[in-house]
Amino acid sequence: MDRRRFVGLATGAIASAALPACATLVVTPVAPVGGVVRLAIRNFAQLGQPGGYLKIQPIGEAAPLFVLALGGGEFAVLSPICTHLACTVNVEGAQLVCPCHGSMFDRQGRVLRGPAERPLRRFPAALTPEGELVIQLGSAA
């Protein structure tokens, strides 16, 4: 195999391996009205199944939020900012993992493994009968 072909194959392999990480960079901008975000679940297929999630950026807010499908019509809306040293956590299956120091949280934001001692900031969210998720931005716990 010549050098040019080797470099081309190696570059393609590295790009393919990095592609799943790029998916966490995709952020959906949303416009809050009166401190409330409304998401029509039918518009986001990934939220229609347990384990699905969406990263949103409320316009005017400093940080994005994760909207996580828990199953049974339940959702959690969490800040992705780790409560240990403010690194941004990543969704990895059933957990959210901090790449800086290894803290792990469940999909409801509770600490599974430290060094973080406090849960992720959680925003109240309720599903309407019309299938709209209503997220209260100003009253996070």
C-alpha angles and dihedrals in degrees: 000000000000124000096253093054092046093052091048093051093044092050091050092050092050092047091050092051092050096047098086090055090056090061089070088058093063109103126184112216114223131185114227119211115206092345093308129112119202120199123185101220091207089066092060112056092187090065092055093076134055110261093030121124143180129205111217132185112207107213109249094023121111098222136035124243134224117231106200126193108222098180132253092062092300124132137183123206112201140176109242091217112112113232091221104066104340099261116150114258124219128221108243109175110289093357143058112226130198110222093202104061106356102255112162129205133185121238090270091057098254118144113256097170133008167226079117110079100184129062123251115272108270127204122211112252132175132185115229122217087253091062097255120138110219113203121193107212100185099054106058119157 
